[in-house]
Amino acid sequence: MEYRELKVNLPKELSDSFYELLDTLQCAGYYEILFDGEAPKEKDQGLIRDNTNIRIYLQTDEIDKELKILIFLKINAPDNSNAESRNIETRDYEEAYKEYYKPFPIGKKLWVIPTWEKNEPETIKLWKPSGGIPLFINPGVAFGTGHHETTKLILEYLDELYNKGEFHFQSACDVGTGSGILSIGLAKFGVSKIFALDIDPNAVKAAWSNWTENEYPKGFQFSVEESGIDNPKLSNSKYDLAIANITYAVLSQNIRHLAKIEAPRIIFSGIITEKKDQFLGLLQSHLPGKLLYSKEWNEWWVLDWIRN
């Protein structure tokens, strides 16, 4: 089977709205390139900072979706974006991202390890001698490699709470789970019951697969479903914590469903600087409470909100 692969480069400030477009189009999959051997390297292992580089996968007959992507680039970044496309085989589609995905640490304890390197002696030496906590992840085309600012901000914050002895959550829901990386992080820190959901069927498959790649103490429960924020399990079950790594556009459109989540505390990411105050206003109107913690990285924010 063949897929249509689009290699897109666009300004970082457009990435939020571009991801929203991709979610609307329901592409076969997409992922962000964080490492590029041909790009100028910075201290953080060659992590690309200035532009967003994305690989997008479509069915070969989805010409209309490719045109909508090209139109978006032409309208929003006519002089500062580019796109290349080609047909590739299924095997290439599934293996392409592995070239760019290597083990890396987050916070004091966490190590994100590609599943295909989990048993490599050199990889084990990175985390085991120091008592690190490994998250074995194969993101596939689901969002959530751990490199993106939004994912990393939440994991760093969870790691900080854990190391301060302030992590006391027994149950949690992960809204927009992507690859399941945040759910796995929660479980590694001691959450014993986790419900995750995502609208992308590829994400649901990836999250479940990644869950089985990791080890947990006996008694841990994990379930994942393909659904939106209107899932009744979010409002009919109680959770100690909810996490939502979702864009402002999606959160604002679903604010009433968000308010029904039975969790006293919600950690958000996916919010850019220009939308932060607007989003906090929405939270105060629909989920009255206060902001416990916030941190910014490259204009993305993590927000820890506790309800009254």
N, C-alpha and C positions, 0 to 999 in steps of 0.2 A: 504493500500500500504506500502511496506517496502523499506527502504533505507539502504545503507551500510555506517556506520559511522566509520571513521578513526580518532583515537586520536594520533596526531603526536607531538613529542617534538624534537626540533632541535636547534642548536646554533643560536643565534640572528643574527650573521653576514651572515647567509645563507638565512635569511627570504626574502630578496628582490628577489633573484633568485628563491626561492621556490614559492613565490606568482606569479611570471611570469609563472612558470610551471603550476600552478593551473588554471591561466587564459587561457593558451593554451589548457588545457585538457577540459575546459568548464564543470566543475563539477556542480552538482545540487546546491551546495553552500558551503561556508566555512566561518568560523569566528575565530577570535583569542581570546583565553581565557586570560583575564586580571586579574581575581580574582580566587583564588584557596584556599579553606579552609584548604587543607592539606599541602600547600606550606609554607615555612618560610615567615613571613610577614615583610614588611618594613613600613615606616611611612605612605606612601600613600595608606592606606586601603588595604594592602596586595597585591599591584600591583607587578606582576612578572617582574623582570628586566633581569635576566641573560639568560634565554632561551625563545624561542618562542614556545608557546603551541597552537596548532591549531586543530579545529574540522573540518573535511572534510566530505561532504556527496555526495555519488555516487548512481546511480541506481544499483540495486543488480546484474545486468548482466554485469556491466562495469568492468570486471576483468582486462582488459588491462590497464585501467587508474590506478587501484590500484597497479598493477605491476610497472608501470612507476614511481609512487610515491615512492615505496619501493626501486626501483633501484636508484633513485636520492639520497635517504638517504644513501644507501649502498656505493655509489661512493663518495659522498661529506662529509659524517659524519659517517663513519662506527663504530666509538667508542664513539660517543657523540650524538646519536639520538636514538629514539625508536618509534615504532608505534604499536597500538593495533586496532583491527577492530571487528565489530559486526554488526548484522542486527537489525534495530530498526523500529518501526511503525512510520507513518507520524506524529502522534501527538507528539511523543517523539522528533522527528526531529525538529518540530516547537517550542517546549517549552524548549528544553535543555539549551539554552544560558541564559534563564531568571534567572537561579540560580546565574549567575556570573555578572549580570548587575544591578548596583544600581545607584541612583542619585549622581552626583558629580559636583563641580564647575569648571569653566574654566575662567581665567582672573578675572577681577573685577566685571563683570556683569552677565556673562552667567552661566546657570545651565543646564546640560544635564539630562533630566528626562525620565526614561522608561515610555512609554505610559500607561502601566498597573498600574503605581503608580501615575499618574498625579492628581487624585482626592483624594489621601490619605492625611488626615489632617497633618500628620507628614512630609510628603513630601512638602506640600504647605508652611509649616513653614520654610523650608530651604531657599526658595528664595523670597517669597512675601514680608515679613516685611522689607527686605533690598532693595527692588526695583530691584530685580534681573530679568533677562530676561530668561525665560524658553524655552528650545528646547525640545519638546516632541518627542522622538525617539523610534521606534521599529525597530531595525536593521535587524531582521530576519537573513538571511544568507548573506546579502549584506554588503560589506565593509563600515565601517563608524560608529563605536560605539561612537567615540569621545575620546576614550582612546589612540588609537595608536598615536605615536609621530607625524606622518605626519598630521593627522587630527587636533590634539590638537595644533600644531604649527600655523596652519592657523587660527583657531578660536581665539587663544590668540592674534595673530597679528591683526585680524579684531577688536577684543575687544579693543586693545590698540589704534588703529586708531580712533575708535568711541569715546573713552573717552578723546582723545586729541582734538576732534572736527575736525579731518582730514578725516572723512568718508563722501565723497561727491558723491558717485556713485548712479546713478539712474537706470542703466541697467547692467546686468551681465550675463555671461554664465559660467556654471559649467561643466567642461569637465571631465568625469569619476566620476559621482555624487555619486555612491554607494548608501548608505541609504538616500541620500539627505540632510544630516546634514549640510553641508556647505552652500547649497542653503537656507536652513531655517535660518541659522545664518545671511546670507546676507539680507534676507527679514526682519528679526527682527531689523536689524540695519538701515533699511530704503530703501533698493533697491526695486523699484516698478515693475520691469520687469525682470524675470529670465528665461533663457532657459538652461535646463540641459540635459545631455545625458550620456549613458553608454552602453557598448556592452553586458552587462549581463541583460537578461530579468528579473531576480529576483530583480536586483537593481532598474530597472525601476518601477516595481510594489511596491517595498519598498519605493522608493522616493515619489511616488504619494500618497501612503497611509500615510506616515509621514507628507506630506504637509497638508493633510486634518485634521490631529490631532492638528494642531497649528492654532492660530488666528493672523490675520494681519489687518491693516487698510484697508478700502474699496478701491478698485481700483488696488490692487496688482494682478499681472499676473504671473502665473507659468506654464511652459510646460516642459515635459520631453519625450525624445525619445530613443528608442533602436538603437544606431548607433555608429560609430567610429568618429575619429577626422576629417574625410573627409566629414562630414555632411555639405552640402551647406549652411545651416542656420548660420554656424559659419563665413562664408566668405561673405554672402550676406546681413547680418544685422550688424549694428554697436552696440557695447557695450562699456560702460565706463570701465568695468573691466572683466577680465577672470580669473578663478581659475582652476588649474589643479593639482589634487592630484593623480599623476600617476607615475609609476616607470620610471627610466632613459631609460630602454630598449625600452619601448613603445614610450616615447617621442622622443627619438633619431631616431627611425624607422619612425616616422611620422612628422619629423621636417619641411618638406615642407608644409604639411597640417597645422601644427601649425603656420607657418609663415603667413598663409592666414586668420587667425582669425582677425576679424575687431575690435580689442581692443587695445588701446594705452598702457595698463598696464596689466600685467599678473603675478599672484602670483602662484608660483610653490611649491609643496612639493613632497615627494616621492623620493627625490634625496639623496643618501647616500654620505658620505664624500669622498670616493675614486673616485666617479664620478662627484663631484661638479665642479672642474675646467674644466673637459672635457665638461660638459654640458654648462657652461658659455661660452666656446669657440664656441659651436654650436649656442648658442643664438646670439652671436656677429656676426657670419657669416651669419645667416639666418634671424635674427630679430634684426638688429643693434640697440643698445641702451645702457643703463647703469643699474647697480644694485643699487636700492634704499635702500634695506634692506636685511639683512640675519641673520638667527639665527639657531644654531645647538642644537639638543637634542638627546643624545644617538646615534650620528653619522647620524641622519637624519636632513635635512635642509629645511627651508622655504626661498624662494627667491622671492623678489618683483622686477620685471623687468619692466622698462619703455622704450618704443621704441622711437627712434629718430623721 
